[in-house]
Amino acid sequence: MGSSTGGMYPADILNRRHDAFVLWVPHSSSNQPNAPHLVIGTSGENANDFNQVARVPLSLSDKPDLWSLDPKTINPRLTDPGVYHYWFEITDTSPERRGTMLVTDPLAFTVDYNVTQQNTNFYERQPASIIKYRDGKLWPCDVPDGSDSPKASLPSQSSLPSNNHLVIYELPTSWAKVGKRDGQVDLDVGTFADVLALFDTKSPGAHFKDLSAVSDGAILQELGINALELLPAADTKITDEWGYATANYFSTDQNLGSASDLVLLVNTIHEQGTRLFTDVVMAFGHDPYAYIAWLDFHLRPDQERGNDDSWQSHTNKTQLRDGYGGSSWRYIQTVESSYDPETGATSDVHPSWAIHRLHLARWMSDFGVDGLRLDSVNNIGSWDFVRSYKERAWQLYKARSGGSSADPSKFLVIGEELSMPVSMVQQGVLNALWNEPWQGRLRSVIMGESANGDNFEWTVRKLADCTLDNLDGRFTDGAQAVNYITSHDIEGDRKERLYNYLKNCGVWDVEKRAKLAFALLLTSVGVPMIFAGEEFCDQMDRSVDMSKKQTDPVNYSRKNDGGWRQELFGYVANMVKFRTACPALGEDDSTFFHVDQSRGGKIMAWKRGTSDGGVVVVANFSEESTPGTEYVVPDWPDREKGEWREVSQGWREVPAEWVGREPLLQWEAKIYTRWRN
């Protein structure tokens, strides 16, 4: 693709940066009429020490709007091999216009906040870009040692779970320790090494290696999840939060660890048959293009109300896009006859589309990403862009997985859009959506309440089978809907962590309701997602304002409490392993065959799937246990075939005479199957 590297990446500009320092500036004559300069040097022994070696102008290359500099022409000559820090000196094009400034390379694979151009505004900090010069070429490398950045190995497709057997674990990077002073909960930042320790008993972790739950076990391996969704792992200028302020899209967040650390994590989970999903924020950013070419890449919606790009999708121009302190990406923008950084051709280009598709190529090529979660697609605004991003992701997946032989069930692009436009899935804009109404129904039924204008029976029916829910159209496949009890978004009523929700509702036996919630999550049609910590009912210690994002980190020390939380974890782990393996739970069938009107319709039974006899769920959504020693469920499917087992109580064998006759405790679900693993 126009590069002498032999095409390490499926993007021309990423290959060109092996041979030269490159900077793509659409409308260069107006955005950067004076040549950008490379400012390059080495770091010193102390933080923010920088020893400048050279300041050299870039030249326009053979492609329009592409600036370039051969590292071999820099005077004085660069040490070969050597590790260098650098910035581009540009004319600031942002609305504030501060003259010239140093900015991070927008394509930097590694950045170093220990060597930073510190501006007065925290969000304007420009960390140094890092590169290794060796054999006359430029190589991505880690900091601080300058070791080469590796690529994740790709497992066989057969070793990874299909979409309809996923259990996703949504993991933030901020975790907690209990401080020594007054028992306060202190906030710390987890690292890729700490995440690795959740999967590998031989890995001690980093910041949390003194927590027994981390150092003495492998929580997520024990839990049995088979998909890890990392909240944004790309670089952000903010620490102690969850990564939703992306600054440098091509670099891992150095607070979390290096590219090598992430590759080690990916290789480990792939060996365990676990897929990696990454969370991507493309509605707004804190990126260098906000200064290099503002009008081509960014906008302020409140100042361009006549621009369709200023409005959130699906709101009929009633809600402006929100930059949350960053700059909204401009998507309705075309540059004519410019360099296309993906193909290398000269053509009409959407600048923001190109940049986001480029970092997608970097993450899928180097880190073996097996799925994507696109944050706040309504705030991105452009369905055309979202579709192009999804389609490019699939092209990259198929290219690395054998082309026409690539398994379509081993990759998924999920969007978060809480207004639930299922038409985005029907029209192929996305593969799946977060199923926000599912959370509301779940939280209602475990309190014995109906939701969303349905009676109680239909609240449960739509909970058990999302394809029954007629939203903006219907889901037609369980892999199109991601169901969850809790997520990192807690704004609004009934969105807090499950423990806090139940306590706020006056529930005294949290364990019982939590088990019911997980029984429903892990047997319903849809892709179940567990928010980190919910598997042992973690609680909120710091968040008090429910109108804001959750600030509480995960407190893994609660997992091994020796009491009901540890018991709950074991229950959830058992159900997770059932969900990931049982064929019937990967099917979309659901048949309700019992609603006990004599008990107000609060005891129900239904069958999931058909493989190996299916799975039968019997649930009591009331304060009263069934009287006596038996409770008869009529019309039990395949009762006469026997060999039934009850899953949630340790795969207990059910005698033939007791099939469909077992009693139920209050707020209890029992899960039956004839399937044998």
KEFIMI-617054 format. One line per field, with one value per residue (C-alpha): residue number from 0; residue in three letters; x, y, z. Coordinates in steps of 0.02 Angstrom, whole numbers, plus 50000, padded with zeros to 5 digits. Each point is the difference from the previous one (the first is absolute). Layout:
N
pos NUM;...
code ala;...
c1 X;...
c2 Y;...
c3 Z;...
END
This chain:
677
pos 0;1;2;3;4;5;6;7;8;9;10;11;12;13;14;15;16;17;18;19;20;21;22;23;24;25;26;27;28;29;30;31;32;33;34;35;36;37;38;39;40;41;42;43;44;45;46;47;48;49;50;51;52;53;54;55;56;57;58;59;60;61;62;63;64;65;66;67;68;69;70;71;72;73;74;75;76;77;78;79;80;81;82;83;84;85;86;87;88;89;90;91;92;93;94;95;96;97;98;99;100;101;102;103;104;105;106;107;108;109;110;111;112;113;114;115;116;117;118;119;120;121;122;123;124;125;126;127;128;129;130;131;132;133;134;135;136;137;138;139;140;141;142;143;144;145;146;147;148;149;150;151;152;153;154;155;156;157;158;159;160;161;162;163;164;165;166;167;168;169;170;171;172;173;174;175;176;177;178;179;180;181;182;183;184;185;186;187;188;189;190;191;192;193;194;195;196;197;198;199;200;201;202;203;204;205;206;207;208;209;210;211;212;213;214;215;216;217;218;219;220;221;222;223;224;225;226;227;228;229;230;231;232;233;234;235;236;237;238;239;240;241;242;243;244;245;246;247;248;249;250;251;252;253;254;255;256;257;258;259;260;261;262;263;264;265;266;267;268;269;270;271;272;273;274;275;276;277;278;279;280;281;282;283;284;285;286;287;288;289;290;291;292;293;294;295;296;297;298;299;300;301;302;303;304;305;306;307;308;309;310;311;312;313;314;315;316;317;318;319;320;321;322;323;324;325;326;327;328;329;330;331;332;333;334;335;336;337;338;339;340;341;342;343;344;345;346;347;348;349;350;351;352;353;354;355;356;357;358;359;360;361;362;363;364;365;366;367;368;369;370;371;372;373;374;375;376;377;378;379;380;381;382;383;384;385;386;387;388;389;390;391;392;393;394;395;396;397;398;399;400;401;402;403;404;405;406;407;408;409;410;411;412;413;414;415;416;417;418;419;420;421;422;423;424;425;426;427;428;429;430;431;432;433;434;435;436;437;438;439;440;441;442;443;444;445;446;447;448;449;450;451;452;453;454;455;456;457;458;459;460;461;462;463;464;465;466;467;468;469;470;471;472;473;474;475;476;477;478;479;480;481;482;483;484;485;486;487;488;489;490;491;492;493;494;495;496;497;498;499;500;501;502;503;504;505;506;507;508;509;510;511;512;513;514;515;516;517;518;519;520;521;522;523;524;525;526;527;528;529;530;531;532;533;534;535;536;537;538;539;540;541;542;543;544;545;546;547;548;549;550;551;552;553;554;555;556;557;558;559;560;561;562;563;564;565;566;567;568;569;570;571;572;573;574;575;576;577;578;579;580;581;582;583;584;585;586;587;588;589;590;591;592;593;594;595;596;597;598;599;600;601;602;603;604;605;606;607;608;609;610;611;612;613;614;615;616;617;618;619;620;621;622;623;624;625;626;627;628;629;630;631;632;633;634;635;636;637;638;639;640;641;642;643;644;645;646;647;648;649;650;651;652;653;654;655;656;657;658;659;660;661;662;663;664;665;666;667;668;669;670;671;672;673;674;675;676
code met;gly;ser;ser;thr;gly;gly;met;tyr;pro;ala;asp;ile;leu;asn;arg;arg;his;asp;ala;phe;val;leu;trp;val;pro;his;ser;ser;ser;asn;gln;pro;asn;ala;pro;his;leu;val;ile;gly;thr;ser;gly;glu;asn;ala;asn;asp;phe;asn;gln;val;ala;arg;val;pro;leu;ser;leu;ser;asp;lys;pro;asp;leu;trp;ser;leu;asp;pro;lys;thr;ile;asn;pro;arg;leu;thr;asp;pro;gly;val;tyr;his;tyr;trp;phe;glu;ile;thr;asp;thr;ser;pro;glu;arg;arg;gly;thr;met;leu;val;thr;asp;pro;leu;ala;phe;thr;val;asp;tyr;asn;val;thr;gln;gln;asn;thr;asn;phe;tyr;glu;arg;gln;pro;ala;ser;ile;ile;lys;tyr;arg;asp;gly;lys;leu;trp;pro;cys;asp;val;pro;asp;gly;ser;asp;ser;pro;lys;ala;ser;leu;pro;ser;gln;ser;ser;leu;pro;ser;asn;asn;his;leu;val;ile;tyr;glu;leu;pro;thr;ser;trp;ala;lys;val;gly;lys;arg;asp;gly;gln;val;asp;leu;asp;val;gly;thr;phe;ala;asp;val;leu;ala;leu;phe;asp;thr;lys;ser;pro;gly;ala;his;phe;lys;asp;leu;ser;ala;val;ser;asp;gly;ala;ile;leu;gln;glu;leu;gly;ile;asn;ala;leu;glu;leu;leu;pro;ala;ala;asp;thr;lys;ile;thr;asp;glu;trp;gly;tyr;ala;thr;ala;asn;tyr;phe;ser;thr;asp;gln;asn;leu;gly;ser;ala;ser;asp;leu;val;leu;leu;val;asn;thr;ile;his;glu;gln;gly;thr;arg;leu;phe;thr;asp;val;val;met;ala;phe;gly;his;asp;pro;tyr;ala;tyr;ile;ala;trp;leu;asp;phe;his;leu;arg;pro;asp;gln;glu;arg;gly;asn;asp;asp;ser;trp;gln;ser;his;thr;asn;lys;thr;gln;leu;arg;asp;gly;tyr;gly;gly;ser;ser;trp;arg;tyr;ile;gln;thr;val;glu;ser;ser;tyr;asp;pro;glu;thr;gly;ala;thr;ser;asp;val;his;pro;ser;trp;ala;ile;his;arg;leu;his;leu;ala;arg;trp;met;ser;asp;phe;gly;val;asp;gly;leu;arg;leu;asp;ser;val;asn;asn;ile;gly;ser;trp;asp;phe;val;arg;ser;tyr;lys;glu;arg;ala;trp;gln;leu;tyr;lys;ala;arg;ser;gly;gly;ser;ser;ala;asp;pro;ser;lys;phe;leu;val;ile;gly;glu;glu;leu;ser;met;pro;val;ser;met;val;gln;gln;gly;val;leu;asn;ala;leu;trp;asn;glu;pro;trp;gln;gly;arg;leu;arg;ser;val;ile;met;gly;glu;ser;ala;asn;gly;asp;asn;phe;glu;trp;thr;val;arg;lys;leu;ala;asp;cys;thr;leu;asp;asn;leu;asp;gly;arg;phe;thr;asp;gly;ala;gln;ala;val;asn;tyr;ile;thr;ser;his;asp;ile;glu;gly;asp;arg;lys;glu;arg;leu;tyr;asn;tyr;leu;lys;asn;cys;gly;val;trp;asp;val;glu;lys;arg;ala;lys;leu;ala;phe;ala;leu;leu;leu;thr;ser;val;gly;val;pro;met;ile;phe;ala;gly;glu;glu;phe;cys;asp;gln;met;asp;arg;ser;val;asp;met;ser;lys;lys;gln;thr;asp;pro;val;asn;tyr;ser;arg;lys;asn;asp;gly;gly;trp;arg;gln;glu;leu;phe;gly;tyr;val;ala;asn;met;val;lys;phe;arg;thr;ala;cys;pro;ala;leu;gly;glu;asp;asp;ser;thr;phe;phe;his;val;asp;gln;ser;arg;gly;gly;lys;ile;met;ala;trp;lys;arg;gly;thr;ser;asp;gly;gly;val;val;val;val;ala;asn;phe;ser;glu;glu;ser;thr;pro;gly;thr;glu;tyr;val;val;pro;asp;trp;pro;asp;arg;glu;lys;gly;glu;trp;arg;glu;val;ser;gln;gly;trp;arg;glu;val;pro;ala;glu;trp;val;gly;arg;glu;pro;leu;leu;gln;trp;glu;ala;lys;ile;tyr;thr;arg;trp;arg;asn
c1 50000;50135;50123;50169;49955;49907;49834;50008;49832;49845;50020;50122;50047;50037;50123;50077;50042;50124;50104;49965;49922;49832;49861;49837;49922;49843;49990;50184;50012;49875;50026;50190;50061;50171;50088;49975;50163;50060;50071;50098;50115;50028;49930;50104;50014;49865;49817;49969;50186;50020;50164;49961;50102;49922;49860;49970;49863;49894;49968;49846;50018;49945;49823;49893;49984;50128;50154;50152;50179;50129;50086;50165;50007;49990;50155;50083;49975;49892;50087;49967;49929;49921;49835;49933;49864;49922;49857;49938;50008;49846;49895;49854;49835;49884;49875;50115;50149;50158;50124;50122;49999;50073;49877;50009;50010;49816;50057;50119;49998;50081;49994;50093;49918;50164;50060;49857;49970;49901;49866;49898;49847;50014;49914;50123;50153;50100;50103;50154;49982;50124;50090;50151;50124;50087;50079;49945;49816;49872;49930;49861;50069;49948;50054;50107;50117;49972;49963;49914;49810;49941;49842;49872;49993;49837;49916;49906;49820;49939;50078;49896;49815;49863;49896;49848;50102;50090;50000;50081;50089;50001;50158;50050;50180;49973;49998;49999;50099;49942;50114;50080;49933;49824;49963;49968;49989;50148;49998;50140;50021;50006;50123;50005;50110;49863;49871;50118;50004;49810;50029;50168;50044;50185;49986;50009;49931;50075;49904;49888;50119;49975;49814;49974;49855;50121;50164;49932;49884;49942;49826;49946;50069;49902;49844;50008;49959;50056;50004;50092;49941;50130;49933;50101;50181;50062;50093;49907;50066;49893;50053;49893;49851;49937;50080;49858;50106;50109;50147;50118;49901;50147;50090;49958;49970;50169;49916;49936;50160;50096;49951;50104;49898;49838;50065;50047;49823;49921;50108;49957;49812;50002;50088;49855;49870;49949;49965;50057;49876;50058;49897;50023;49950;49971;49871;50133;50186;50146;50112;50138;49892;49903;50152;50068;49843;49852;49868;50034;49990;49898;49853;49908;49818;49928;50087;49944;49816;49963;50119;49920;50163;49964;49852;49988;49924;49824;49950;49925;50119;49941;50164;50172;50149;50100;50190;50010;50146;50079;49975;49858;50065;49939;49929;49907;50157;50088;50170;50012;50153;50100;50112;49899;50102;49917;50024;50140;49898;49954;49812;49859;50022;49900;50139;49923;49942;50178;50082;49879;50013;50190;50005;49881;50131;50134;49900;49937;50171;50106;49884;49891;49835;49854;49856;49960;49884;49968;49961;49850;49963;49859;50130;50108;49852;50043;49927;50095;50165;49950;49953;50167;50095;49905;50027;50186;50013;49923;50118;50149;49932;49971;50169;50092;49885;50009;49890;49846;50034;49990;49870;49867;49951;50170;49993;49873;49981;49887;49932;49938;49846;49879;49854;50009;49987;49994;49989;50188;50019;49866;50082;50175;50070;50049;49996;49929;49941;50008;49824;49960;49816;50058;50083;49840;49895;50122;50003;49811;49967;50120;49890;49841;49955;49954;50088;49981;49810;49993;49914;50112;49989;50054;50136;50075;49969;50094;50136;50024;49992;50053;49934;49824;50034;49937;50108;50055;49973;50046;50159;50001;50150;50060;50174;49925;49960;50119;49908;50066;49949;50117;50123;50125;49860;49904;49914;49816;49877;50036;50170;50115;50095;49884;50047;49960;49840;49935;50048;49916;49843;50004;50051;50078;50057;50108;50077;49832;49946;50174;49996;49829;50069;50147;49891;49897;50150;50088;49850;49916;50011;50137;50185;50022;50122;50064;50064;50159;49963;49817;50044;50028;49881;50130;49930;50020;50106;50037;49861;49861;49937;49896;49992;50185;50107;50052;50161;50015;50136;49985;50045;50060;50044;49814;50000;50082;49895;49969;49813;49854;50101;50117;49849;49923;50161;49997;49818;50035;50156;49898;49866;50129;50079;49828;49958;50162;49986;49816;49943;49819;50049;50082;49833;49861;49853;49895;49834;49897;49895;49949;49934;49924;49851;49955;50155;49972;50100;50159;50058;50045;50088;50073;50113;50155;50066;49975;50171;50015;49828;50025;50009;49851;49993;49875;49997;49909;49986;49915;50029;49916;50077;49889;49906;50033;50131;49959;49946;49927;50044;49880;50048;50183;50089;50077;49956;49994;50176;50081;50184;49962;50124;49981;50147;50001;50017;50156;49929;49890;49918;49810;49911;49875;49853;50048;50018;49884;49947;50139;49958;50062;50063;49955;50096;50075;50036;50041;50085;49974;50080;50023;50158;50162;50164
c2 50000;50123;49954;49913;49907;49865;50051;49968;50088;50008;50189;50097;50136;49876;49913;50163;50048;49856;50097;50181;50119;50040;50123;50004;50173;50019;50171;50024;50167;50078;49894;49997;50128;49995;49833;49901;49961;49843;50036;49846;49955;49882;49994;50038;49914;50106;50017;50124;50013;50017;50017;50070;49927;50087;50109;49960;50052;49868;50009;49962;49825;49926;49996;50155;50056;49874;50072;49889;49994;49864;49967;49966;50184;50071;50097;49961;49819;49894;49865;49830;49914;50130;50042;50175;50115;50120;50120;50092;50189;50068;50157;49983;49997;49978;50138;50066;50019;50011;50019;49857;49852;49827;49857;49813;49901;49955;49826;49968;49819;50048;50162;50053;50117;50010;50110;50120;50170;50064;50125;50094;49895;49821;49932;50086;49906;49931;49848;49958;49871;49856;49913;49888;50035;49841;49949;50163;49964;50054;49866;50004;49970;49999;50117;50019;49863;50023;49816;49958;49997;49824;49942;49886;49824;49947;49842;49879;50053;49833;50036;50156;50008;50045;50157;49906;49916;50156;50060;50172;50073;50191;50052;50177;50036;50095;49883;50027;49966;50029;50131;49988;50168;49986;49853;50116;49929;50063;50011;49922;49958;49821;49953;49873;49898;50004;49943;49860;49945;49977;49865;49925;49932;50017;50187;50102;50162;50172;50129;49869;49857;50024;49959;49816;49988;50050;49922;49834;49957;50038;50071;50009;49830;49932;50097;49923;50152;49983;50181;50145;50175;50126;50173;50116;49943;50135;50148;50129;50153;49963;49879;49917;49987;49879;50059;50092;50150;49928;50108;49890;49864;49897;49986;49893;50099;50003;50003;49826;49936;49982;49919;49850;49986;50002;49871;49884;50018;49967;49847;49930;50018;49937;49843;49978;50018;50176;50138;50181;50142;50180;50153;50143;50182;50092;50132;50118;50004;50097;49960;50099;50033;50123;50113;49939;50016;50048;50034;49836;49891;50087;50114;50084;49950;50149;50115;49906;49964;50007;49855;49827;49938;50097;49894;49831;49867;49939;50164;50096;50144;50023;49956;50067;49886;50013;50009;49973;50120;49937;50043;49919;49910;50073;49861;50092;50067;49954;50056;49991;49928;49969;49857;49852;49933;49830;49959;50120;50064;50180;50014;50084;49959;50017;50053;49937;49839;49966;50029;49887;49862;50015;49971;49856;49922;50026;49917;49854;49967;50017;49949;49866;50085;49878;50123;50184;50101;50173;50126;50115;49980;50126;50129;49952;50060;49924;49830;50003;50010;49866;49885;50031;49966;49838;49943;50041;49900;49850;50020;49998;49852;49897;50047;49933;49847;49918;50110;49905;49864;50124;49946;50139;49942;50047;50189;50131;50190;50062;50176;50092;50105;50010;50057;49824;50026;49816;50059;50031;49811;49961;50118;49933;50156;49892;49816;50022;50126;50015;49948;50139;49951;49828;50077;50092;49844;49897;50125;50004;49813;49963;50119;49914;50149;50021;50124;50106;49991;49810;49889;49890;49847;50096;50090;49829;49933;50146;49981;49816;50029;50169;49954;50025;50183;50115;50156;50091;49833;49832;49907;49844;49914;49990;50056;50169;50050;50019;49977;50060;50021;50147;50098;50139;50124;50035;50163;49998;49900;49815;50000;49985;49843;49855;49995;50183;49986;49858;50087;50160;49896;49934;49822;49911;49840;50068;49831;49920;50138;50010;49813;50021;50145;49897;49848;50110;50086;49837;49906;50138;50025;50126;50022;50014;50130;50009;50166;49969;49968;49955;49815;50023;50149;50136;50161;50187;50087;50166;50039;50104;50102;49886;50131;49971;49856;49875;50050;49842;49880;49811;49934;49823;49974;49969;49843;49891;50058;49823;50035;50029;50096;49854;49884;50114;49997;49810;50000;50123;49905;49839;50087;50086;49834;49930;50145;49990;49812;49949;49994;50043;50166;50052;49985;50129;49887;50038;49919;50049;49856;50049;50159;49968;50118;49931;50087;50162;49940;50015;49820;49963;49865;50003;49899;50067;49921;49827;49920;49847;50032;50185;50090;50027;50151;50003;50164;50067;50189;50019;50016;49832;49828;49865;49909;49820;49883;50013;50123;49925;50079;49929;49966;49975;49963;49825;49958;49815;49996;50027;50036;50178;50098;50165;50112;50141;49881;49913;49898;49899;49845;50011;49834;49960;50009;50177;50076;50151;49978;50082;50142;50178;50121;50183;50095;49839;49938;49819;49952;49826;49910;49825;50056;49916;50089
c3 50000;49952;50137;50000;50160;49905;50074;50187;50018;49890;49989;49891;50124;50140;49885;49942;50179;50002;49873;50047;50124;49921;50039;49902;49997;49893;49919;50038;49913;50120;50156;49998;49871;50082;50004;50160;50089;50086;50173;50054;50142;50145;50176;50152;50168;50081;49955;49859;49958;49813;49906;49828;49858;49850;49937;49816;49877;49916;49812;49899;49929;49835;50070;50026;50182;50062;50086;50016;50065;49967;50168;49911;49946;50177;50050;50116;49955;50114;50099;49924;50100;50114;50086;49971;50064;49877;49961;49847;50009;49914;49981;50120;49905;50150;50038;50137;49879;50105;49857;49983;50118;50018;49979;50019;49838;49968;49945;50145;50057;50166;50099;50157;50125;50095;49858;49966;49924;50149;49957;50127;49959;50064;49844;49884;50063;49853;50050;49899;49864;50012;49857;49978;49860;49942;49834;49924;50037;50130;50117;50130;50174;50182;50138;50097;49938;49813;49969;49837;50009;49962;49912;50081;49933;49919;50065;49891;49972;50066;50170;50029;50051;49879;50026;50064;50137;50063;50179;49995;50151;49997;50092;50048;50041;50163;50149;50187;50154;50177;50073;50171;50055;50071;49885;49853;49824;49902;49811;49901;49818;49942;49863;49861;50118;50133;49872;49952;50182;49992;49868;50047;50172;49960;49968;50161;49929;50029;50100;50079;50034;50187;49985;50038;49878;49862;50056;50063;49856;49825;50024;49819;49955;50148;49949;49827;49893;49819;49941;50082;49958;50054;50027;49887;50003;49880;50073;50102;50091;50151;50136;50134;49884;49869;49839;49913;49950;49863;49950;49899;49913;49938;50167;50151;50159;50085;50171;49957;49924;49839;49836;50055;50160;49901;49876;50144;50069;49830;49966;50172;49983;49821;50062;50122;49862;50051;49875;50018;49973;50007;50040;49875;50025;49837;50043;50064;50036;50074;49853;49910;49847;50106;49973;49834;49893;50109;49867;49909;50154;50135;50035;50141;49977;50093;49877;49844;50032;49814;49970;50001;50077;50160;50054;50083;49891;50036;50085;49852;50035;50178;50086;49956;50003;50161;50004;50189;50010;49839;49817;49902;49845;49835;49890;49863;49919;49838;49937;49811;49913;50156;50053;50062;50148;49988;49816;49953;49853;49963;50022;50095;50184;50161;50121;50162;49920;49941;50170;50092;49871;50014;50188;49974;49884;50133;50141;49897;49923;50157;50141;49921;50043;49983;50020;50027;50110;49927;50135;49985;49815;50015;50049;49850;49899;49831;49960;49835;50093;50127;49857;49911;50162;50029;49821;50009;50162;49912;49851;50117;50097;49843;49927;50152;50019;49831;49893;49942;50129;50145;50128;50011;50174;50075;49979;50054;49995;50141;50019;50153;49957;50146;49892;49928;49810;49954;49820;50013;50011;49872;49875;50031;50083;50150;50043;50175;50130;50188;50050;50123;50028;50060;50152;50047;49984;50102;50141;50001;50000;50143;50100;49936;49891;49817;49885;49844;49995;49990;50126;50107;49888;49846;50096;50039;49823;49922;50129;49959;49812;49931;49826;50070;50036;49862;50017;49843;49916;50076;50037;49892;50080;50179;49945;49954;50180;50147;50165;50167;50181;50025;49893;50033;49960;50160;49954;50038;50103;50033;49916;50151;50044;50038;50185;50023;49898;50108;50161;49940;49967;50179;49954;50148;49911;49860;49959;49957;49880;49923;49962;49919;49896;49937;49965;49885;49921;49959;49930;49898;49812;49966;50040;50189;50064;50180;50065;50099;50183;49980;50006;50187;50023;50022;50069;49972;50131;49917;49875;50073;49852;49890;49863;49963;49942;50132;50085;50103;49947;50020;50173;49968;50183;50030;49894;50133;50148;50061;50004;49884;49870;49978;49988;49868;49899;49998;49945;49857;49945;49986;49897;49888;49956;49962;49887;49901;49969;49990;49817;50041;50079;49837;49910;49987;50043;50154;50042;50153;50062;50177;50079;50172;50008;50172;50063;49906;49850;50103;49972;49820;49901;49826;49888;49913;49841;49929;49995;50113;50071;50037;50166;50115;50115;50144;50095;50152;49995;50168;50187;50032;49984;49928;50140;50045;49930;49816;49866;49841;49833;49870;49819;50042;49834;49983;50180;49959;49928;50170;50029;50054;50104;50092;49954;50127;50148;49942;49857;50117;49927;50005;50030;49862;50121;50051;49827;49993;50182;50101;50121;49977;50130;49992;49864;49935;49824;49965;49837;49929;49854;49928;49910;50048;49967
END
